[in-house]
Amino acid sequence: MDITWLTERIAVGGGIWNSENMGKVAREGITHVIDMQIEFDDTPLGLEHGIKVLWNPTDDDFSEKPAELFRRGVDFAIGALERPEAKVFIHCAAGVHRAPMMALAVLGSMGWNVEDAVQMIEARRPVADFADVYVESVERFLNHG
Protein backbone atom coordinates (compact mmCIF):
# COMPACT_ATOMS: atom_id res chain seq x y z
CA MET A 1 0.00 0.00 0.00
CA ASP A 2 1.12 3.50 -0.88
CA ILE A 3 0.76 5.39 2.43
CA THR A 4 2.80 8.43 3.48
CA TRP A 5 2.31 9.65 7.04
CA LEU A 6 2.20 13.46 7.27
CA THR A 7 1.55 13.50 11.00
CA GLU A 8 1.07 10.68 13.50
CA ARG A 9 -2.62 10.61 12.58
CA ILE A 10 -2.95 11.91 9.01
CA ALA A 11 -1.64 10.08 5.94
CA VAL A 12 -1.91 10.52 2.17
CA GLY A 13 -1.40 8.13 -0.68
CA GLY A 14 -2.65 6.32 -3.73
CA GLY A 15 -5.61 4.09 -4.48
CA ILE A 16 -6.72 1.18 -2.32
CA TRP A 17 -8.63 -0.69 -5.07
CA ASN A 18 -9.25 -4.05 -3.33
CA SER A 19 -10.02 -5.79 -0.05
CA GLU A 20 -6.46 -6.99 0.49
CA ASN A 21 -5.16 -3.43 0.34
CA MET A 22 -7.96 -2.16 2.60
CA GLY A 23 -6.81 -4.83 5.07
CA LYS A 24 -3.32 -3.30 4.93
CA VAL A 25 -4.86 0.13 5.57
CA ALA A 26 -6.67 -1.29 8.62
CA ARG A 27 -3.44 -2.86 9.92
CA GLU A 28 -1.84 0.61 9.80
CA GLY A 29 -4.40 1.63 12.43
CA ILE A 30 -6.34 3.81 9.99
CA THR A 31 -9.96 4.22 11.04
CA HIS A 32 -11.19 6.74 8.47
CA VAL A 33 -10.56 7.15 4.74
CA ILE A 34 -11.22 10.18 2.55
CA ASP A 35 -11.42 8.77 -0.97
CA MET A 36 -10.87 11.64 -3.43
CA GLN A 37 -10.80 9.52 -6.57
CA ILE A 38 -13.70 9.72 -8.96
CA GLU A 39 -12.59 6.38 -10.43
CA PHE A 40 -13.49 4.07 -7.52
CA ASP A 41 -15.65 4.21 -4.38
CA ASP A 42 -13.95 2.52 -1.40
CA THR A 43 -17.10 2.49 0.74
CA PRO A 44 -17.88 -1.25 0.36
CA LEU A 45 -14.23 -2.15 1.09
CA GLY A 46 -14.29 0.02 4.19
CA LEU A 47 -17.40 -1.74 5.47
CA GLU A 48 -15.61 -5.10 5.17
CA HIS A 49 -12.81 -3.86 7.42
CA GLY A 50 -14.65 -1.57 9.84
CA ILE A 51 -13.23 1.60 8.31
CA LYS A 52 -15.42 4.65 7.78
CA VAL A 53 -15.10 6.00 4.25
CA LEU A 54 -16.06 9.37 2.83
CA TRP A 55 -16.22 9.08 -0.93
CA ASN A 56 -15.53 12.64 -2.08
CA PRO A 57 -15.19 12.08 -5.87
CA THR A 58 -13.07 14.74 -7.52
CA ASP A 59 -11.93 15.11 -11.09
CA ASP A 60 -8.19 15.76 -11.44
CA ASP A 61 -8.85 18.29 -14.17
CA PHE A 62 -6.79 21.26 -12.93
CA SER A 63 -9.89 23.40 -12.52
CA GLU A 64 -10.96 25.41 -9.50
CA LYS A 65 -12.49 23.25 -6.78
CA PRO A 66 -15.60 24.32 -4.83
CA ALA A 67 -15.63 25.04 -1.11
CA GLU A 68 -18.19 22.29 -0.46
CA LEU A 69 -15.69 19.68 -1.67
CA PHE A 70 -13.24 20.80 1.01
CA ARG A 71 -15.97 21.28 3.63
CA ARG A 72 -17.06 17.63 3.30
CA GLY A 73 -13.51 16.34 3.68
CA VAL A 74 -12.49 18.70 6.47
CA ASP A 75 -15.65 18.04 8.49
CA PHE A 76 -15.14 14.28 8.12
CA ALA A 77 -11.45 14.45 9.11
CA ILE A 78 -11.91 16.83 12.03
CA GLY A 79 -14.85 14.78 13.30
CA ALA A 80 -12.73 11.63 13.14
CA LEU A 81 -9.72 13.22 14.80
CA GLU A 82 -11.83 14.22 17.81
CA ARG A 83 -11.47 10.54 18.77
CA PRO A 84 -7.93 10.02 20.15
CA GLU A 85 -7.53 6.59 18.53
CA ALA A 86 -8.59 7.74 15.05
CA LYS A 87 -6.23 7.96 12.09
CA VAL A 88 -7.20 9.40 8.71
CA PHE A 89 -5.94 8.30 5.30
CA ILE A 90 -6.60 10.73 2.43
CA HIS A 91 -6.07 9.23 -0.99
CA CYS A 92 -6.77 9.49 -4.69
CA ALA A 93 -5.61 7.24 -7.52
CA ALA A 94 -1.89 8.11 -7.39
CA GLY A 95 -1.57 10.40 -4.36
CA VAL A 96 -0.11 13.18 -6.45
CA HIS A 97 -2.76 15.93 -6.82
CA ARG A 98 -6.16 15.38 -5.19
CA ALA A 99 -5.08 13.71 -1.93
CA PRO A 100 -2.35 16.27 -1.17
CA MET A 101 -4.85 19.04 -2.03
CA MET A 102 -7.35 17.70 0.52
CA ALA A 103 -4.60 17.12 3.08
CA LEU A 104 -3.65 20.78 2.64
CA ALA A 105 -7.25 21.82 3.36
CA VAL A 106 -7.39 19.60 6.46
CA LEU A 107 -4.06 20.85 7.82
CA GLY A 108 -5.00 24.45 7.01
CA SER A 109 -8.27 24.06 8.89
CA MET A 110 -6.25 22.79 11.85
CA GLY A 111 -4.26 26.03 11.92
CA TRP A 112 -1.31 25.22 9.68
CA ASN A 113 0.03 28.00 7.49
CA VAL A 114 -0.63 26.96 3.87
CA GLU A 115 2.95 27.49 2.70
CA ASP A 116 4.35 25.53 5.66
CA ALA A 117 1.87 22.70 5.04
CA VAL A 118 2.77 22.53 1.33
CA GLN A 119 6.48 22.34 2.20
CA MET A 120 5.89 19.62 4.80
CA ILE A 121 3.72 17.53 2.46
CA GLU A 122 6.25 17.85 -0.38
CA ALA A 123 9.12 16.93 1.96
CA ARG A 124 7.37 13.79 3.21
CA ARG A 125 5.77 12.85 -0.10
CA PRO A 126 8.06 14.01 -2.93
CA VAL A 127 5.59 12.88 -5.64
CA ALA A 128 3.01 15.39 -4.36
CA ASP A 129 2.42 18.10 -6.93
CA PHE A 130 0.48 21.22 -6.00
CA ALA A 131 -1.12 22.83 -9.03
CA ASP A 132 -1.55 26.55 -8.45
CA VAL A 133 -5.30 26.34 -9.07
CA TYR A 134 -5.65 23.66 -6.38
CA VAL A 135 -3.67 25.66 -3.80
CA GLU A 136 -5.72 28.76 -4.66
CA SER A 137 -8.94 26.73 -4.23
CA VAL A 138 -7.80 25.59 -0.78
CA GLU A 139 -6.81 29.13 0.20
CA ARG A 140 -10.21 30.44 -0.92
CA PHE A 141 -11.91 27.75 1.17
CA LEU A 142 -9.78 28.52 4.24
CA ASN A 143 -10.32 32.27 3.92
CA HIS A 144 -14.01 32.25 3.09
CA GLY A 145 -15.31 28.85 4.18
C-alpha positions in Angstrom: 0.0 0.0 0.0 1.1 3.5 -0.9 0.8 5.4 2.4 2.8 8.4 3.5 2.3 9.7 7.0 2.2 13.5 7.3 1.5 13.5 11.0 1.1 10.7 13.5 -2.6 10.6 12.6 -3.0 11.9 9.0 -1.6 10.1 5.9 -1.9 10.5 2.2 -1.4 8.1 -0.7 -2.7 6.3 -3.7 -5.6 4.1 -4.5 -6.7 1.2 -2.3 -8.6 -0.7 -5.1 -9.2 -4.1 -3.3 -10.0 -5.8 0.0 -6.5 -7.0 0.5 -5.2 -3.4 0.3 -8.0 -2.2 2.6 -6.8 -4.8 5.1 -3.3 -3.3 4.9 -4.9 0.1 5.6 -6.7 -1.3 8.6 -3.4 -2.9 9.9 -1.8 0.6 9.8 -4.4 1.6 12.4 -6.3 3.8 10.0 -10.0 4.2 11.0 -11.2 6.7 8.5 -10.6 7.2 4.7 -11.2 10.2 2.6 -11.4 8.8 -1.0 -10.9 11.6 -3.4 -10.8 9.5 -6.6 -13.7 9.7 -9.0 -12.6 6.4 -10.4 -13.5 4.1 -7.5 -15.7 4.2 -4.4 -13.9 2.5 -1.4 -17.1 2.5 0.7 -17.9 -1.3 0.4 -14.2 -2.1 1.1 -14.3 0.0 4.2 -17.4 -1.7 5.5 -15.6 -5.1 5.2 -12.8 -3.9 7.4 -14.7 -1.6 9.8 -13.2 1.6 8.3 -15.4 4.6 7.8 -15.1 6.0 4.2 -16.1 9.4 2.8 -16.2 9.1 -0.9 -15.5 12.6 -2.1 -15.2 12.1 -5.9 -13.1 14.7 -7.5 -11.9 15.1 -11.1 -8.2 15.8 -11.4 -8.9 18.3 -14.2 -6.8 21.3 -12.9 -9.9 23.4 -12.5 -11.0 25.4 -9.5 -12.5 23.3 -6.8 -15.6 24.3 -4.8 -15.6 25.0 -1.1 -18.2 22.3 -0.5 -15.7 19.7 -1.7 -13.2 20.8 1.0 -16.0 21.3 3.6 -17.1 17.6 3.3 -13.5 16.3 3.7 -12.5 18.7 6.5 -15.7 18.0 8.5 -15.1 14.3 8.1 -11.4 14.5 9.1 -11.9 16.8 12.0 -14.9 14.8 13.3 -12.7 11.6 13.1 -9.7 13.2 14.8 -11.8 14.2 17.8 -11.5 10.5 18.8 -7.9 10.0 20.1 -7.5 6.6 18.5 -8.6 7.7 15.1 -6.2 8.0 12.1 -7.2 9.4 8.7 -5.9 8.3 5.3 -6.6 10.7 2.4 -6.1 9.2 -1.0 -6.8 9.5 -4.7 -5.6 7.2 -7.5 -1.9 8.1 -7.4 -1.6 10.4 -4.4 -0.1 13.2 -6.5 -2.8 15.9 -6.8 -6.2 15.4 -5.2 -5.1 13.7 -1.9 -2.3 16.3 -1.2 -4.8 19.0 -2.0 -7.4 17.7 0.5 -4.6 17.1 3.1 -3.7 20.8 2.6 -7.3 21.8 3.4 -7.4 19.6 6.5 -4.1 20.9 7.8 -5.0 24.5 7.0 -8.3 24.1 8.9 -6.2 22.8 11.9 -4.3 26.0 11.9 -1.3 25.2 9.7 0.0 28.0 7.5 -0.6 27.0 3.9 2.9 27.5 2.7 4.4 25.5 5.7 1.9 22.7 5.0 2.8 22.5 1.3 6.5 22.3 2.2 5.9 19.6 4.8 3.7 17.5 2.5 6.2 17.8 -0.4 9.1 16.9 2.0 7.4 13.8 3.2 5.8 12.8 -0.1 8.1 14.0 -2.9 5.6 12.9 -5.6 3.0 15.4 -4.4 2.4 18.1 -6.9 0.5 21.2 -6.0 -1.1 22.8 -9.0 -1.5 26.6 -8.4 -5.3 26.3 -9.1 -5.6 23.7 -6.4 -3.7 25.7 -3.8 -5.7 28.8 -4.7 -8.9 26.7 -4.2 -7.8 25.6 -0.8 -6.8 29.1 0.2 -10.2 30.4 -0.9 -11.9 27.8 1.2 -9.8 28.5 4.2 -10.3 32.3 3.9 -14.0 32.2 3.1 -15.3 28.8 4.2 
